[in-house]
Amino acid sequence: MTLSTKNNSDLAIRLPDPIFVLGITKRSGTNYLRDLLSFHPDCALAGPIWEHYYMEHAEMLTLYSQFTYNRWIADRQADEIIGPDFLNQHLGQGLISFLNSQLLHHGKTVMYDPQHLPLSPTLRLVTKSPSVENIQYFFRLLPNIKLLIIIRDGRAVTESSVKTFGKSYEVAMREWEDAAQTIIRFQAQMQGTAHQYKIIKYEDLYQNSQQTMTDIFRFLDMDVSRYPFEKIKQMSIRGSSELSQQGEVHWRAVKKSKDFNPLQRWQKWDNQLHARFNWVSGEAQEKLGYDRTPLTNVNRARMMARNMLLDLFWKPVWPIRQKMRKLKYMLGV
């Protein structure tokens, strides 16, 4: 059956809100959580946009709302109807409608036939992004969404990023630390508000999957009794950094090896690497509920001098590097 664009838009708007997952950084477990959610019969992984990155440039939408509002000649007492925040929410609904349209199409083939309803009326798209950049704008655009945020031990993320993407340890540590501080500021910003979000530790998700998934579905107001928990033990892994040992990292599902253990990626770090991580990221690590590795048999004065010398280079260079990185994405390079 062929549906018009208008009908498709109407259907997308009537579908339930997607489930939004944001990861502290890449290598934090967004694929793992997404795949776990997908076992629920009311969750779907349809569409070509498997990572939305909606928030990374969200400041532009909020600026558009503010600048447009500034041009209106209207009663400023009616901000709850015509104000920039209200306009932001309508833009956010457009973003939701666009994502939901992924459930209706696959290429040029319509997947949704309202005469036969192959999709459940409760079906929800699971959409994710391995980034919390600009998370402070999330509820300005999507105030009624329940947000899932997955975090992971910074040492494991650092090691996995180095193995997967060939990054230096310094870059991987600083990327995690930036994202951790973003989440910490977001938590402070959300205090006293009615917005709903849930922070999930990757370690809890992996070690205690049944209880953690139960808590997640209760938070999302979804029927836990319909979830096939027995599938968790047999599930494959996707994009593990262990694949780098085989010469290729990909995001196709593969069977776990019997030695698979994603929780102790950093076990072989030496004192120098631990000392640098503690210096760069230790404070954020603790604020997110993780420990620092205690150092023994080290020359603390020498370690401090080394860290201070490294900072002489990295502190001025890092913000410039991050701005150039964002510009690269904005230009589509």
N, C-alpha and C positions, 0 to 999 in steps of 0.2 A: 504494500500500500504506500502511495506517495502522499506526503504531507506538505502543505505549503509552509513557507518560512514563518508566516504569522502563527499557524497552528503549532509549529515546533516551539516558537518562543513562548506561547501560552502554556504549553505542556511543561516546558522547563521551569517556568515560574511556579507552576502548581506542584512540582515535585518537592519532597522534603529538603531541608537545608543539607548541604554536604557536611561531612565530618572533616574538620580542618585539623591537620597535624603539622606542627612546626618543630623542627629539630634544632638543637643548640648550634650545631654545625653539620657539615657532611661527616659521615662515619659515626653518627650518633645513634643510629638504629631506626631511622624513619621507615626504611624499607621493611624492617622486621615488624614494626608496629602495624604498618599498612597491610602486610600479608596476614598478620594475626586477625586484624579487623575483618579482612575479606572473607574469613571462614563463616562469619555470621550471614544467614540467608538474606538479611536486609541491608547488606553492604555490597557495593559494586566497585570494580576497578576499571570501568569502561573509559574510553576516550584516549586521544593521542597526547593530552597534556598530563603527564604523570607527575610532574613537579611544577607547581603553579608560580612560585616566586612572586605572589601578589604583593607582599609587603615591601619588597626591596625598593620600590619607587613610589610608595604610597604617599610620600610627602607632596608629590606633584598633584595628586588628586585633591588633597586637602587644600593646597594652595589655589587650585582651580576654583574650589568651592568658595574660598574666602575672597578671591579677587573678583569672581562673578557677583557675589553678594554685595561687594563694595560698589558695584555699578548700578545696583537696583535702587530705584527711588521708591522706597516703601517704608511703611511704619516699622521702625526698629523694635517696637513693642511686640511684634508678631514673630519673634525669632524662632519660636517653637514650631512655626509653620513654614516660614520661608528662610530661616537662618542657615548659616553655613553648615552647622552640625546636621541639620535636617537634610540638606542637600547631600552631605557626605553619606548619609544612610541610604538615600536613593541610589547613589553611585554604587554603594556596596551591594544593594540588591541586584543591580545590573551585573556585577561581578559574579554573584551567585548564579544568576540565570545563565550566564555564559558558561560557567563550569557545568551546570546541570545539563546543558545542551550536549555535553559529551556523552551522556547516557542515551541520547536520542539518535546519534549518528555514529557511524564508523566509516570514515571516508565519505562517500556519497550515498551510502546505503542507510536507509532509515531503520533504526532498531526498535522503534516504539510504535506499536499499532494499537490505538485506543479501542479498536473493536474487539481485540482479543486480550489485551493487557498482559503481554508476556512479562512485563516488569511489575513487581509488586508496588502498590500505591505507597508502601512504606520504604521503598528502596532508597538508600542514601549513598551518594558518591563519596568515596574516601579519597581525599585530595591532600597532598602533603608538599612541604618545602623544607629542605635541609638548611634552613637559615632563619634566624630571629631578627635579622636586620629590620629596623623600623617597626618592630612589634608594638611600639607605643601608639601606632596609628590603627592597630587592628580593630579595637572596639569603637573607634570613631567611625569606621566604615561598616563594621559588622557587629553592632552592639548586642544583638540577640543570639549570636553564635556561642556555643560552648566550645572553647578552644582546648586542644590537647598539645602540651609541650613536652617533648622527650629530651632528657639530658643524659649525659654519660660522663664517667670519670675522665677528667682532662688528660690524664696520662695515657689511657687506652685510646682516646681519640687522636692524640698526638702521634702515637706509634702507628696507628692504623692509617692516618693521613700520610705519614712518611712512606709507608710501604705501598699504599695504593696510588698516590699521586706524585710521588717523588719529591715532595716538599722537604725543605730543611726543617730540622727540629725547631729552630727558632720561629720560623713562620707559622708552623702548625700550633705551637704553644700560644703564640700571640693571637692567632685567629680564634682559638678556643677561649682565651682570656677575654677578648673583646666581646664575644657572644655571651659569656657568662656574666660579665658586668651589665650587658644589655638586659638580661633576664632579671638580675638583681634590682636594677632600676625600675623595671616593669613591675615587679612585685611590690615595691614601695609605692609606685604610682597607683596600683590597683587597690591599695588599702582603703577601706571605707566605701568602696564602690559596689554596685550590684552585679558587675560583670563576672562571668563564670569561666574559670580556666582551671586546668588540672595539670600539674607537673608530674611527669612519670620518669622514674629512673630506669634506664635501660637495664641495669643490674637486677632490679626487682622484676622487670618484665621477663628477663631470661631465667632467673632462678625460681621465681614464684609466679609462673605465668597464669595459672588458674585464678588465683586470688586477685592479681593485678588486673586481668581482663574483666573479671567480675566487677571490680570497682569502677573500671572505665565504662562499662555498659550501664551501670547504675547511674553514673554521672551523666551519661548521654540520654538517659531515660529510654533505654532500649531493653528488649526482653532477653534477659540473661539465659533463661531456660531453653532458648532455641539455639544456643551456641554449642557447636560440636567440640567440646574440650579435648576429646580423644584425638583430634587431628593435630594437636600441637606437637606431640612427641614425634610424629612422622613428618613434620613439615621440613621443607628444604631451606637452604640459606641462599641469600642473594647478595652479590657484590662483596663478599668477605675479602678482607685484605690478605687472607691466607692463599687466595688464588694467585697472588703475585709470586709465590714460590713455584708455581707451575708456568710462570712466564706470561700470564694474561689475567687481567682483572676485568670481569664483565658483570652484568646485572641479570644474567639468566639464572633461573633457579637450579641449584645443584644439591645433591645429597650431602648431608653433613658427614665428615669423617668421624671415626670413633674418638679421635684425639681433639676434636674441635672444642676450644675453650676461648671465648671472646673476652673474658673478664680480666685476664692477666697479661695483656699484650706487652706490658712494660716490665715484666719480671727480670729481663736481662739488662736493664739500664744500669749504668755505673753511677757512682756517687756524683760525678760531675754533671751528668744529665739530670739526675734528681735535684741537685742543688740549683741548676738553672730553672727547672720547672717550678720549684718552690719559690724562687725569687720572682719569676714572671707571673705565675698563675696561682701560687699557693693560697693567697687570701681569698680569691674567688672560688677556688676549689673547696675551701672550708665553708664558705657561705652557702654553697649549694649542697652541703651535707656530705662531702667526701673528706678523706684524711690526706695529710701530706706524708710523704715517705720520710721517716726519721733518718738522719744522717749519722753515721758512726765512723770513727777513725779518719776524720778529714781535718785538714788545716783550714779552719774557718776564716781566718784572716785572708788567706790566699783565695778562697772561694769568693769572699766578698769583693776583693779587689778585681777578680776576673769578671764578676757580674757587673760591677760598676763600669769597667772598661767596655764591656759589650753594650751596655746601655748608652754610652757616649755616641755610639753609632746608631743603634736601633731606635732610640727614643725620638730623634728628629726625623729619621727616615720612615718610620712606620706609618704615621698619618698621611704622608705624601704617597706612599705606596698604596694605601687603602683608597685614597681619592682617585688615583690613577686606575685602580682596579674597577672602581664603580664606573668611571668614565668609559672604560673599555666595554662594559656590559651595556651602557646606555647607547653607545655607538654601534653596538652589534659586532664588535671585533672578536 
